[in-house]
Amino acid sequence: MPVIHITAWKQSDEAAKELIEEITATTHKVLGLPLDKITVYLTEVPADRWGEAGALGSDPDFAELSRRR
């Protein structure tokens, strides 16, 4: 059965819980699998350990610096 791995910046406990619940519910709806056969896990990365286009996620100008051209 599916194992769904999500990698994202650190989330609040409430947001992480909601994300896992919603991914599980959507997988159940789309694939028709029993809920107990769907595994979702979240790997959280601190923003200062995440980089795009050479810019760290913790940089105040990250949104502008990380744009791909």
BAMAR-929795 format. One line per field, with one value per residue: x, y, z of N, C-alpha, C, O in turn; residue number from 0. Coordinates in steps of 0.05 Angstrom, whole numbers. Example, Ala and Ser with C-alpha at 12.3 -4.5 7.8 and 13.67 -1.06 7.14 Angstrom:
n_east	c(264_257)
n_north	c(-114_-45)
n_up	c(156_142)
ca_east	c(246_273)
ca_north	c(-90_-21)
ca_up	c(156_143)
c_east	c(264_258)
c_north	c(-66_1)
c_up	c(156_157)
o_east	c(285_268)
o_north	c(-66_23)
o_up	c(169_161)
k	c(0_1)
END
This chain:
n_east	c(17_7_61_70_113_129_168_183_186_193_133_75_48_-7_-15_17_-10_-61_-45_-26_-73_-107_-80_-81_-138_-150_-121_-146_-198_-188_-160_-187_-170_-164_-164_-126_-85_-56_0_30_84_120_176_210_245_289_284_334_365_350_354_347_365_413_401_386_330_318_335_317_304_290_245_250_304_305_277_268_296)
n_north	c(-23_48_91_154_206_269_325_384_453_467_459_483_445_438_449_409_363_371_370_317_289_307_291_236_228_245_209_161_173_179_132_92_61_25_64_48_27_66_104_163_206_260_297_346_405_453_523_547_507_495_505_543_558_574_607_612_588_616_667_735_756_712_697_729_720_665_656_625_635)
n_up	c(0_-6_12_31_24_48_42_73_96_166_202_238_293_286_232_208_225_200_146_140_152_110_63_71_70_18_-13_1_-19_-75_-90_-65_-23_40_100_139_111_88_91_114_118_145_133_163_149_173_157_151_132_82_14_-46_-111_-91_-48_20_56_101_91_89_39_9_-24_-69_-84_-96_-142_-203_-266)
ca_east	c(0_23_76_73_134_128_190_175_197_181_105_63_36_-34_-12_27_-32_-81_-33_-26_-101_-118_-67_-92_-165_-151_-111_-169_-219_-180_-151_-206_-156_-172_-147_-104_-64_-44_20_40_102_129_203_211_272_289_289_362_378_336_364_338_381_435_392_375_302_317_342_293_298_288_225_262_329_302_262_282_292)
ca_north	c(0_72_106_180_221_297_341_412_469_462_468_481_418_437_448_382_344_375_361_288_280_313_274_209_227_247_183_143_180_174_104_73_43_28_84_37_18_90_116_189_217_287_304_375_416_481_541_553_484_492_525_543_577_584_623_598_594_635_694_752_760_686_696_742_707_637_654_613_652)
ca_up	c(0_-10_32_19_39_42_54_74_119_192_203_265_298_275_202_201_230_179_121_140_151_84_44_75_61_-11_-23_6_-38_-103_-96_-53_-5_68_114_154_92_77_109_106_137_139_141_165_146_181_134_148_120_57_-5_-74_-127_-75_-26_43_62_124_81_86_11_-3_-45_-93_-92_-105_-167_-226_-290)
c_east	c(18_37_82_92_133_152_182_189_181_153_96_52_9_-33_-3_5_-53_-70_-34_-54_-112_-106_-77_-121_-167_-141_-133_-191_-212_-174_-170_-193_-166_-153_-123_-82_-49_-25_30_60_114_157_204_240_271_296_318_379_365_347_352_354_403_427_380_346_299_325_317_285_295_269_236_286_326_287_279_276_297)
c_north	c(25_82_133_197_250_310_370_427_461_475_469_453_416_434_420_361_346_365_331_277_284_296_245_208_228_221_162_148_172_145_83_54_46_48_72_26_42_102_142_197_243_291_335_385_445_499_547_529_477_513_521_565_589_601_606_607_614_664_711_757_734_685_707_727_679_634_643_629_635)
c_up	c(0_16_20_37_29_56_51_96_144_193_233_268_285_245_194_204_207_152_119_138_123_62_46_64_31_-24_-21_-15_-67_-109_-83_-33_24_82_128_137_80_98_97_127_127_150_140_165_155_157_130_138_93_38_-33_-88_-111_-51_-4_48_84_115_78_57_-5_-27_-71_-103_-104_-131_-189_-251_-315)
o_east	c(42_25_96_87_135_157_177_202_159_150_109_46_2_-48_-13_2_-62_-85_-43_-59_-126_-120_-82_-128_-183_-153_-137_-201_-228_-181_-168_-204_-176_-129_-102_-62_-32_-33_38_54_118_162_200_257_254_311_326_403_370_348_347_355_411_444_365_339_278_322_298_262_298_275_231_290_342_283_302_253_295)
o_north	c(23_82_134_201_256_305_380_415_451_498_456_439_395_419_409_344_326_352_320_258_266_287_232_189_214_212_146_129_160_135_60_32_68_49_84_15_38_109_144_196_246_287_347_374_460_491_552_531_455_537_498_588_612_610_587_630_627_682_702_763_734_675_696_722_671_612_651_635_646)
o_up	c(5_38_0_60_5_80_29_113_142_186_250_249_274_233_174_187_197_137_99_123_112_44_26_50_19_-44_-40_-27_-81_-130_-90_-28_31_76_128_147_63_120_74_151_103_174_119_180_146_140_107_135_83_45_-42_-79_-115_-36_-10_45_86_131_66_52_-30_-48_-93_-127_-121_-141_-193_-256_-337)
k	c(0_1_2_3_4_5_6_7_8_9_10_11_12_13_14_15_16_17_18_19_20_21_22_23_24_25_26_27_28_29_30_31_32_33_34_35_36_37_38_39_40_41_42_43_44_45_46_47_48_49_50_51_52_53_54_55_56_57_58_59_60_61_62_63_64_65_66_67_68)
END
